[in-house]
Structures are given as C-alpha cells and as structure tokens.
Amino acid sequence: MRRLLLAAVFAISSVPAAATPTDDLHGLITDHWAWFLKSNPIYASALGVHTYDDQIGDFSLAEADRQAAQAALFIKRLDAIPATQLSPADVTNQAILRRLLSEQVEANSFGERTMTFSTLGSWFQNFAGLADTVPVRTKAEFQSYLGRLAQFPKANAQSLDVTRQAVAGGFMQPCVTLSGFEQSITGVITANPEDSRFYAPFKGNKPVGITDAEWAGMKARAVTLISGTLNPEYRKIDDYYRTSYLPKCRQTYGISALPDGQKYYNFLIRQQTTTTLTPDQIHEIGLGEVKRIRTEMDALAKKAGYASREAFIHTLRTDPKYYPKTAAELMGAAALQAKINDGKMPTLFATLPRLPYGVRAIPAETAEGNTTAYYMPGSPAAGIAGTYYVNTSKLDQRPLYELAALTSHEAVPGHHNQIALQQEMDLPDFRKYASQFTAYVEGWGLYSEHLGIEMGIYDTPEKDMGRLSYEMWRACRLVVDTGLHAKGWTKDQAVSFMKENTALTDANIDAEVNRYISSPGQALAYKLGELKILSLRQKAETALGAKFDVRRFHDAVLGQGAVPLDVLEAQITSWIAHEKTAS
C-alpha cells in the first residue's frame, strides 16, 4: 500500500506544470527572436550569431509577404496572452513587440514598400558596407564573407525586380532628389579590385590560424569576385538606373502624390514619432519652435556684436576661417571634439557604456549627397566598435563651429551612449537590438545637443549659434516635412524656409531637403522626441526640487532602452514617484 501511494505521488509530481501567461510570453519572445535572426542573417552575424553566416537573406516581395504573414501569427499569439497576469516589465515587452509586429504588417500593405532606395540608403550601398557590418577576423569569417560576396547577384536580381515593380506601379523617387545619385552606384566600382571597399578586409595582416597559401587564395578569390561578379552587378544597377529608372522619375515632391500616399504618410508619422499627432498639429508645433529659437538667435547675434541674426549667419556662411581646408583637418577637429565630450560624460551620467566608438569618414561615393554625419552601432558580441561617420566632401560647406553640437548628437552623449548602453541591458534581445524607436533615439540625440550647454562646450558665440542653428534645423523639419508631404510645398519653398531660418550652408540644406522628400516622416521624430524628454526633465525637476539628480534622471531615461514616447512618460512618472520616497 505504501509503495502504491509513493508511486502515485511520484506520478503526480512528474506531470509538467501548466504553462503560465508569463511562460507563454517568454516562449513567444524566444520564437520571434529566432525567426527574426533567420530572416535577417547579416544582422545576425553582426550580433555575433553565426548560425546564418552563409546567407545574405531574401530581398523579394514574396519574402516580405511571408514575413508579414508570420508577424500576423505572432500578433495572434500575443493577443491570446492576458496582460493582467503579467509583470509590469512583461506588459511593456508584450506591448512593444505587438507594436513592432503591427507596424511591420501595416507597412507591407502599402505599394510604397517597393521603393528600394532613397537618399538615406539602398540595397547596393548596404551591401557595399558589408565588411563594416559583420566581423571579418577569423578564417571562418573570411570564408563567410567571400561566400556572401558571391551571393550578391541573386540579391541584386531580386532588388531590381522589386524596383521594376515600383516603376510599373508609379512609386518613383522625385527627380529633384536624384541629382548625382548615380555616384552611389558607380562609386563602388573600381578599376583595380584592391581599391574596392569589398577588398578592405584583406588589406590588413594575415589573421592567426590562416596559412600563407590560404591567405593568398582568399585574396585571389576576393579579386576574382570583385572584378568578375560585383563590378558587373553594379554596372547592371547603373545601366538600369540610367536607362529605365531615371527617365521615369516623378516631377512631384510629396508622398501624398503617390497611390494611398496621404494614408501612408499618416502611418509614417505614427511609426516614426510614436504619437497620434496630425500633420497640421506637427506643422504648428514646428512654427512655434521656429519662432522661439529665432528669438534666441536674435539675442545671441546682438550679444556677439552683430546688427542682426542675418548678419551673423552671413558671416558664418562666408568667412573661410570657419571652414576646414582639408579632410584631415575636419576629421582631426571631429576626433578632438569627441574626446572633449568623453571627458564630460561622468558629470551627467552615473552609468556609461563599455563599448568604445571610433571616428571615420563617410564613404566617398555617398558623401556628396549624404547628411553631415551619422552614427553606426557597433556590437560587443561581434567585437565591432560604434562609429561616428563624418562627411568630408564639400569642405567649404562643413563649418567647424557646428562640430560641438554634431558630435554631441552622433557620438556622446548622443547615439553611441544611448545605443551602446542598450546593448548591455537585461532586456529581451528584440528590445536591445530591434526596437529602435526613432522618436526616442533621435529625440535623445537632439536632447544631447542641448546637454552641450551643461557640458560647457559651446564656448564661443559661433559654436552657440551652431547649436541654435541645429535646433532650428530640427524645428524646421516639422514645418518642411509636413509642408512637402501634406500641404503641397515645392522643394524651392522648403529650401527657402530652411535658408531663411537656419545657419546651414547651401549644400547641407539641399541634401537635407532631398532627404525629407525621399524619406517622408523620419525627420519629424527628432524635435518631437526632444520636446518630450525636455518636458519630462522639467516635470522631474519641479516634482523633486533639491532631490533632483541629473545623473539619475539620465540613467532613468536610458535605463529601459528605446521605447515609444508614451511608455517613456509612464516610466519617468514612476521613477519620480520612487525618487520622492527614496532616502
């Protein structure tokens, strides 16, 4: 009898416990991340996941449809999990994942998904930067890299096919944004394969673990792939672009001119700003910010001894002493500013990232039509540092007085600080690596320019006007982007508004307006995100008084990674309540 009773108890205890909602959510998050990595093999390698090192991904519309369908299935699973039975942290994880998946499904429903390039990027430029994206150090990684180069013809064929469908459907880029764009294609082609960006990994010393014969063979293979495969493929892109795409570019400016364009623009606003603001509301916010900043610029010009803001800006735009003579001078000044900022960081942050960052020039073939600078995230797992890219083209249009604000935004305390910290957080992988909400990320970047005041780096009237000009630039974006895509503005109107209100040079203004035209909505996120962070800081300072600690506030803002602005507000509200009771 005792033996039977023990057997019954053992049988009962060995039955697996029923899965809880928490188990269901964590299992779904695991399944989603595995699917995400499989669907994005190059990004997986960049994160140090080597399962798909032999793949570059599927660029077809059929694959986009498959991914959207899978995203819809994940949403169905998410909706079956009761949020009331989850921890607060998991409620946030569930809501953020659902938002990302819903936006993926919605984006795939628009014909604009066939637009494969803009002034911000393209499939062929992304591939040209492969060696900057994935680790190429070990024998296996060099072999993977060569294998991936060999696969480009298939990806190129798929991307060109999607682009042909865009042309057939009328989803073209505006002609005004395409001046000089072919350089981003032909600039990748080199007469000498060893001068190619694709050959860059082979210019260093032979890695450990590779014999001399293997190294020579890999180099020869790279030369053959560049001359026999990659150069012909890029010529194919160039030929299609010149003969079939460019002649059919559109004469209109706004995305609203395309099929379902206004609906698509409203979607982009929701996606990029994480708000429900309308184009008209954003336009008015922009006009208000322009008026406020212009008043500050007027006061600064007067203090600096100029008759007017316009007179000060004219001097800044035309006096050669404010501009670098060589690319090396510009890069040196950017690097120096970066190190100055590094030294200020502990005064504003209690927690700093471990991953370092470097300073590099934007690749020559994209520089002339590109923005002033940008940041490329690194990967601790893959051994890749973050990179602050600086535009060294058109040196007479790259004022040195802007570097204090620019570096604060792109490097530290801006993008590198925020993104590198996020990569170290105890968060689900999809939040560490795949939930880069633009309003949060770029809002933090612009807020970081404002932090330069506390860092004391705007130590001349010129640098301070550079800061104000940059803030005005982002305020103008609210007006110009909505003007172009919701109010029927022309490029000339947009350029005129930017020139009237900022201290940006003509080349920068032209590149920026082209960006807003070809990539609608993205530029709205900066100012709206910054305004939210500034308002939350004011709220915290008012509520906490003498107990307010700016280092702890910044740690709180950055402590959960990139989130929608409403989630950020809820987090800071909770943090304020906790700080009030803390001893």
Steps between C-alpha positions, in 0.01 A plus 500: 500500500780741594680412174187576294448830681859608433463406135186711474670799662798466265271480198315814606822692570650407163212650300622827342344808650254682276660783304433842649439819300856598588628172356294554187636851450861402558463206262349726236779755544756222456325369188471850354868580551608172341278581201630856484863387488425239234322765293791745542816288469745788449369675809527171689870483413543861610361398839744210527249228406674278244215261414428676172849616401458335160191706408418860403121483507207509258420841350187404306147626554390141553732483800363830628151350479612184682653708778187713534288186521725358771485830686120478493520151655721632778245777564227238532707313758575823687135597516416166660724578800312692775701809590330511841696190601843634400757699693528874417825432312336230291196717431744747344676223306167372368380846396826596328526173308139528389559854380806400298322204341186703422707769329679234296168360379359845425811619316484197274147593390615813315634514146773732630673187633636453147711816527838337553720805544510861613769755568539332841590156367457215255552126471821549300653748745406279794678210331804714418535557876484129584853491641410784736192314621612143570816375673774397256791377714516121515544244226132406518394865485718569194352194332150617590575846366619365165199271482268789556667712233435217255126510581447862403373428145187330640431780749562756229262330261230489767547866591498612138182300447333678792619833360349416160171433678531839668542667161203310357286608797611863487693488827797708388738732678464869404742617232629787716647258755697297246763749386832319525339188643673277244827567683374281784493216244800564277715611792506139622658384172880515490737426213743341745318240714738565788368857521145375553317536831432129470873429515558700821510197737793357304723807539598420857740242634429134447277378786617234740397150397520559125796363307687708245356288220145538632545875537629534146208293376247714687649819359492357150141391551407853614664655192313257274166569669545877483606509136289213371183516710455818702617761250275355225205495740551864594528587132168322453345721771647809339371404157148437632504821702612720208294343223182384673459668837627856466296578186184416696574684824206708617464875484294523820658543844271367773420138579132598488529505119543120499218245527374498861776752565319705764397186687857376480634831631265482798630151569858622481423776750360247747793265444777758517368727776307240707226763535152555357576857392362613165710669230327832577577471872864420432526788254373743765736363767783558254399858430486570873847356556641694206368824650645422843844400372518799267457728801794328672710534185420870477612549859824306447587697185449827685713380791775398254506852355304449178224725375268204443467124494524514120830691516653248741386206290630663181844526659485139619408383152762701311811550714759235397651487850202296617557222246761220481755508221550125487311184588770421756437833674128428522553145626755621754263764632216246523722253685616771743143604570408136561773465763397828665146366527626170637663685785173670594288186515541402869357837605166415337474121522545248778500211253724498192533238223802273469504493118726769347439686176718626217489790254506431125426682175177423314581286191588727209241365257211600729647804674399777258129425525509391862430672827765675710569196719341184634558227756533127431443271801766250596463157656670385821428136411653532153790717614396804294528852641241769437592750228444874471508566123590853386439644153830624353365603159432866409731631773396858439154394619610322822540769768717414797278697739228233454718214624419548869128445441552239227731285710273523802215363289673225303758379754471591870291574689277418202462192284804301603433547870132407471533206261812347658334513842190333358712215364614421855157503665313206646224521241360253248722497194232651277499809722877524518556469129178539298279761669675824408204738529606805301327759720687369803836443331510824303324692775782394730755606238351850479463521879871412516579811295317697768713327766802663337395816685552323833821346368634848424603414144328797332776731615485749212208692346564311175462158666190615686348628176591163349302331778203729451520451124491125550198530729336731247583246229299233686215740570491589131469130422158495664390781271675388183423126516130558559505784247640272230291193572170639626477861383625493142830683548764499227869439556568869442260592779667254735851621415394861542350434842815318615731770368298777661502344844820295543872565470545183292703531181338463158640149447370379834159651440474340156602157634261530792198603293571216258503268799160623623354460154631148444454370858171647629425520870834388642625852563193584711617278783795712614330811630192325632717254694721778640198703611365198687831434681537868590144511635563187709816654642311816592233285662764312701684816606175661615376192686830411668650842568826460691476123469533517120825338380566547129724191486223283643245661269709416195549145621122474537435633149754260348441213741235309303638546149308652210127518567199689359461847648188412698684207660793729583263745670349223710848378600620845607176567690560177693865593557403839640264335748778264609752784537261692724500217754867407470722600791 
